[in-house]
Amino acid sequence: MYTVGSLARSFGLSRSTLLYYDSIGLCKPSGRSAANYRTYTENDRARCRCCTRDRTKPDQRHSQ
């Protein structure tokens, strides 16, 4: 299980960015902890990876 903070760090995102992605439905957690914290599974992480994989600067995407 991942928390918002741990999942955000694994992608190099801020916690607030991941919370924003949740609010717009881009990367939703599959559950909540007993304390009502968002929890993400490996499947959630894989879905989020698709949304965050191209984080390079636009001018670096096609240069070799």
C-alpha positions as CSV (number, residue, x, y, z in Angstrom):
1,M,0.0,0.0,0.0
2,Y,1.1,3.5,-0.8
3,T,0.1,6.8,0.9
4,V,-0.4,10.0,-1.1
5,G,3.1,11.2,-0.1
6,S,4.9,8.0,-0.8
7,L,3.3,7.6,-4.2
8,A,3.9,11.2,-5.1
9,R,7.6,10.8,-4.2
10,S,8.0,7.7,-6.3
11,F,7.0,9.7,-9.4
12,G,8.8,12.9,-8.5
13,L,5.5,14.8,-7.9
14,S,4.3,16.9,-5.1
15,R,1.6,15.6,-2.8
16,S,-0.7,18.4,-3.9
17,T,-0.2,17.4,-7.6
18,L,-1.3,13.9,-6.8
19,L,-4.3,15.2,-4.8
20,Y,-5.2,17.4,-7.8
21,Y,-5.0,14.3,-10.1
22,D,-7.4,12.6,-7.7
23,S,-9.8,15.5,-7.7
24,I,-10.1,15.5,-11.5
25,G,-10.3,11.7,-11.7
26,L,-7.0,11.1,-13.3
27,C,-5.4,9.0,-10.6
28,K,-7.9,7.9,-8.0
29,P,-6.9,5.8,-4.9
30,S,-8.7,2.4,-4.6
31,G,-9.3,2.7,-0.9
32,R,-9.0,4.6,2.4
33,S,-7.3,3.6,5.6
34,A,-9.0,3.4,9.0
35,A,-7.9,7.0,9.5
36,N,-9.5,7.9,6.2
37,Y,-6.2,8.5,4.4
38,R,-6.1,7.7,0.7
39,T,-4.4,4.4,0.0
40,Y,-3.0,3.2,-3.4
41,T,-2.3,-0.3,-4.5
42,E,0.3,-1.6,-7.0
43,N,-2.5,-1.5,-9.6
44,D,-3.3,2.1,-8.7
45,R,0.4,2.9,-9.1
46,A,0.5,1.3,-12.5
47,R,-2.5,3.4,-13.6
48,C,-0.9,6.6,-12.2
49,R,2.4,5.8,-14.0
50,C,0.6,6.1,-17.3
51,C,-0.5,9.6,-16.4
52,T,2.9,10.7,-15.2
53,R,5.4,9.0,-17.4
54,D,6.3,11.8,-19.8
55,R,7.5,14.5,-17.4
56,T,10.5,15.6,-19.4
57,K,10.8,19.2,-20.7
58,P,9.2,19.7,-24.1
59,D,12.5,20.7,-25.7
60,Q,14.2,17.5,-24.4
61,R,11.6,15.0,-25.7
62,H,12.9,14.6,-29.2
63,S,16.6,15.5,-28.8
64,Q,19.2,12.8,-29.0
